């Protein structure tokens, strides 16, 4: 997981999203942070996670993989899965 701090790149990405979409400011900041992270780590697959249909749609329109955790099987959302444990070691 990448946490992207609020910085000028995130704010600019959010501003552009506000001009192009119907997202509200907090949603635009969330997606803007994901877009800034994608730009910082070229070639890295960024998956955007949200329960907001509008935010998921906007993320997909920006070319991100987007998932709604409420629609995943319980085994995929459980904390401490084997894949998570392997990634930590």
C-alpha positions in Angstrom: 0.0 0.0 0.0 1.3 3.5 -0.9 0.2 6.4 1.2 0.6 9.6 -0.8 0.9 12.8 1.3 -1.0 15.9 0.3 1.4 17.8 -1.9 1.1 20.2 -4.9 1.0 17.3 -7.3 -2.0 15.7 -5.5 -3.8 19.0 -5.3 -3.2 19.7 -9.0 -4.5 16.3 -10.0 -7.5 16.8 -7.8 -8.2 20.2 -9.3 -8.1 18.7 -12.8 -10.4 15.9 -11.7 -12.9 18.5 -10.4 -12.9 20.2 -13.8 -13.5 17.0 -15.7 -15.7 14.9 -13.4 -18.6 15.3 -11.0 -16.5 14.2 -8.0 -16.6 16.2 -4.8 -13.4 17.7 -3.4 -12.6 14.9 -0.9 -13.1 12.2 -3.6 -11.0 14.2 -6.0 -8.2 14.3 -3.4 -8.4 10.5 -2.9 -8.2 9.8 -6.6 -5.6 12.6 -7.2 -3.3 10.9 -4.7 -3.6 7.6 -6.5 -2.8 9.3 -9.8 0.2 11.1 -8.3 1.4 7.8 -6.9 1.0 6.2 -10.4 3.1 9.1 -11.9 5.8 8.7 -9.1 6.1 4.9 -9.7 5.9 4.3 -13.5 5.3 0.7 -14.4 3.8 -0.1 -11.0 0.3 -1.4 -11.0 -1.9 0.9 -8.9 -5.2 -0.6 -7.6 -7.7 2.0 -6.3 -10.0 0.7 -3.6 -13.3 2.4 -2.8 -16.9 1.7 -2.0 -18.1 4.8 -3.9 -19.5 3.9 -7.3 -18.7 7.3 -8.7 -15.2 7.2 -7.4 -14.6 3.7 -8.8 -16.0 4.8 -12.2 -13.7 7.9 -12.2 -10.7 5.8 -11.3 -11.4 3.3 -14.1 -11.8 6.2 -16.5 -8.3 7.3 -15.5 -6.9 3.9 -16.3 -6.6 2.5 -12.8 -7.7 -0.9 -11.7 -10.5 -0.3 -9.2 -12.2 -2.6 -6.8 -15.0 -2.3 -4.3 -14.0 -4.2 -1.2 -17.7 -4.8 -0.3 -18.0 -6.9 -3.5 -15.0 -9.1 -2.9 -15.4 -12.6 -1.3 -14.7 -12.5 2.4 -11.4 -14.5 1.9 -10.0 -11.8 -0.2 -10.7 -9.0 2.2 -9.6 -10.8 5.4 -6.6 -9.3 7.1 -3.5 -11.5 7.5 -4.0 -13.6 4.4 -1.1 -15.8 3.4 -0.2 -13.5 0.6 0.0 -10.6 3.0 2.2 -12.6 5.4 4.5 -13.6 2.5 4.8 -9.9 1.4 5.8 -8.8 4.9 8.7 -11.3 5.1 
